[in-house]
């Protein structure tokens, strides 16, 4: 099984982030995920708030095998510009960009001049964008007269050699699952690691796949598994701080959904969760964790040596 690691919430200056991702690569992790478009922090923060796309491409350039990804938010990009940027990254580091997209809903976006749109409007925009990006990556001239995406004979060069880059979509709700069925290669399960909740969303995704004539088995599944060395109560407190979008969970649900205890216990529990949820790419979520404890958990939860050996030479 391949594993990824998430190093988000802008707790690391560039030098520490680079060292952690390079360490993850040496330990056999298949992918590293860093902060995406704009920030989850307010503009008064004194910590470094590094641009997600710049950091992603810089990390790709400073590593050799590990995949690198960060969230692209639909209303932050022109469709052709995003298709070109991703194709350029693919040209420079073939097969290593983890292209992850989502709706985004950041209260601070308006400070940066981004539009404040309803969820329905962002869904429409994302659907138009994904269709245009897929066509642009095939190397064909693309004309679109949508509500949010408007292109006239747009082309990118060079297109990805395979005519596509795998798309991961962070999704949980029905309309987003419809987009996963229509456009994604990877379902990034945007839910807490609670089996009943994931099973309900998976059943809805199966129906969405049936509606478009797709075999759901063609979708890979990725999900973040929150990990903290320490007591279960400490892990619950950290989870509530760094996963505020899942605030409705009870303490008991969170305690069952996280990997906590000693570093070795974290490794064991994370593996159990990944197996129970049938994940193709479980991601060890170290969001908000300082560099020292993050490095310790990275090493403790590293893939088995046999997996490390298998990963050498492949993204």
N, C-alpha and C positions, 0 to 999 in steps of 0.2 A: 504494500500500500504506500502511495506517495503522500507526503505531508507538506503542508505549507505553514507559514508563521505570519502573524499580523503584528506590526509594530506601529501602532497609531496613537492618536491623541497628542501629537506634537510634544512629546516629552523628551525627545532626543535631538541635540544639535547634530548637524550634518556629520561631523567626525564620528560620533558614537553610532549613529544610524548606519553609516557605511561599514563600520567595524562589525556591527551585529549582523548585517546582511551577509557580509563576507564570511563570518563565522557560521551562519546558517548554511551557506553553500558548502563549506568544508565538512559540515556534519551530515550532509546528504538531504537536506530539505529541498523539495522540488520548486517551491515558490515562496516569495516574500511579498507581503502586502503592506503598503505604507499609506499615509494620509492622502486623500484625493483632492478634488477641486475645492478651493477656498478652505475654510477652517470650521471646526466645531467649536472653536474658542472665540470669545469676543475680541474685538480689536484692541482692548486695553491690556491684553496679555503681554507680559514681558518676555515670555519664552519665544524661541524661534518658531515662526509659522512658515514653513517651507512650502513652496508651490508644488503640488502633487505631481503634475506632469513633468516638470523640470527634474524633480528628484527621481522619478521613475526612470527617465532616460539616462540620468547620470549614473544610477545604480546599475543599469544594464551595461553601461560602458565600463564600469569598474569591477564587474564580475565576469565569469566565464560560462557557467552552466545554469545557474538558478534563474527561474522565471521571476519577473517583477511586475506587480500590478498595483493600481490605485484607482479609486472610483472616479469615473467620468460622469458628471451631472449634465443632463440633457440641455438645460437652459444656459449653460456656460459655453456652448460651442456651436459654431456653424457646422453643418453636416459634412460638407466637402472638406473643410479645414481639419476636422477630426479624422476623417477617412485618410487624408493625406499624411497627417502626423503619425497615425498608427502604421500606415504603410511604410513610412520612412524608418520608424523604429524596427519594423520587421526586416527591412532591407539591411539595416546595420547589425542587428542581433537576431538572426533568423530563429523563429520558433520560441522565443523567450518572453515576448510581451504577453502579459495576462490582461486581456482587454475586458474590463469590467465596467458595466454601465448601470445606472439607476436613475430614479426620479429626483432624489434629493429633496430636502425640505428644511433648509437652514434659515433660522430667523435673522441671521446676520447678512444674508445675501444682498438685501436692499442697500446696505451700507456701501457695497461695492458696485452698485448700479445695475444689478441684475433684476429682471422683472419678477414681480410677485404674482405668481400664477396659481390657480387652483390645481388640485391633483388631477382632475379630468383634463385640464389644458396641458399639463405636463405629460400625461399619458398619450394624448394625441400627438404631441411634439415628438416623443420618443418613438412612437410607431412610425411616423413619417421619416425620422432620422435613420432608424435601423434599416428600413427598406432602401433608402438612398445610399447608405454606406455599403450595404451588400452589393448593390449594383455598381458602385464606383470601384470596389475592390475587384470586380470582374474585368475591369479595364475598359468598360464601354462608356460612350458618352451618355450622360444622364441628364434628363430634363424632368423637373418636378414642379408642379404648381400647387403645393399644399398650403395649409393654413400657416404652418411654421417653417417649412422647408421649401425653398424656391431655388431651383437650379436651372440653368439653360446651357445644355450641351457641355456640362462640366465633366472633366476627366482628371484622373491622377496618374502620375507616372514616376517610378514604375509601380504597377499594381502588385500585390503580394503574389509570389510565384504560384501558389496553389489557387489563386483567385479568391482567397478568403483568409481571414484570421479568425480563430475561434472566439466566439462572443460568449461572455458570461453575463447573465442578467441577475441582479439581486432582486428577489421577488418573494412575496408571501400572499398577497391579496389576489382575488380572482382575475382582475383585468391585467395585472402584471404577469400572472401565470399564463394568460392567453398569449402575451408577447414572448414569453419563454418558449411556448410550444411553436410559435411561428418563426422565431428568429435565433434562438439561443443554441449554443453547443453545450453550455454548462448552466445548470440551475444553481445559482448561489443562493442557498436557502436562507432567506432573511427572516429567520425565526430563532427563538431560543431553542436549545437542544433538548426539547421536551418531546418524547416520542409520539404522544397522542396528537400534539399540534402539527408536527411534521407529517404524520400519516394523513391527517385531514387535508393538508395542503397538497400532498403527493396524489391523493385521490382526485382532487380538483384538477391537478395538472394532467393526470391521465385522461380526464374527460376533455380537456382543452386540446390535447394531442389527438384524440380520436376525432374531434371536430375538424381538424386540418389534415387528417389522414397520416399522422405521424406515429411511429412506434416510440413510446416513451423510453424504451431501452436505449435509444440513440442519444439520450441526454445524459451527460455526466452530472454528478451531484457533488457540490462543495458546501461546507458549512464551517463556521468559526466555533471553536470550543474554548470557552473562557477558562483560563488556568491561572491559579495563584498558589504558591507555596504558603502554607499557614493553615489556620483552623478553618472549618467550614463557615463560621460566623464572619471571619475576616474576609473570606472569599465572597460571601453574600454582600458585605458592605462595599467591596471593590466593584462587584458586578453592578450594583445599583448606581454607583457613580459613573462607571464607564460604559454601561449599556442602558442609558435612561429611557430609550425607546421601548424597553420591555418592563416598564415600571409596574404593570398590572400583575406581574408574577408574584406569588407568595414567597416568603422566605424558604419554605419547604421545597417549592418547585425549583427555586434557584439553587439550593444546596444540592439537589439531585442532578442539576444540569451543568454543574461546573466541575472542573478537576482541581481538587485541593488536597492539602495534607503535606507530607514530605515531597520533595521533588520526584522520588520514585513512585509515590502514590499518585501524584499528578499524572505521571506517564501512564500508569496502569489504568487510571480512570478515563483519561482521554482516549486510550485505545478501546476501552469498553464502549464508550459513547459512539466512537467512529464506527465500530462494528455493528452496534445496535441500529444505527441510522443508515447503514449501508452506504457510507460516503466513499466516493472515489478520490476526493481530495479534502480530507479533514485539515482544518487550519487551526493551529495552536494560537489562541488569541491572547497575546501579551500586551494588549492595549493599556496604555497608562503606566506600565511597569518601568521603573528606572533601569538604566543599562546594566548594573551589576546583577540584580535579581533576574533580569531578562536573560542575560548570558547564562546564568546558572540553570534556569529552566530549559533554555535551548539545548544545552548539553544533556541534561537529564532525560529529556523527552525526544532526543534525536532518533531518527529511524534506525532500525536494526542494521548491523553491518552488512548483511546480505543485501538490504535495500539500498544502502549507500553505494555498494559496488555496482548494483544494477543501474543506479542513476548516473554513474560516471559516463560522460559523453552524450547524455540526452537531457533536454530541458525538463 
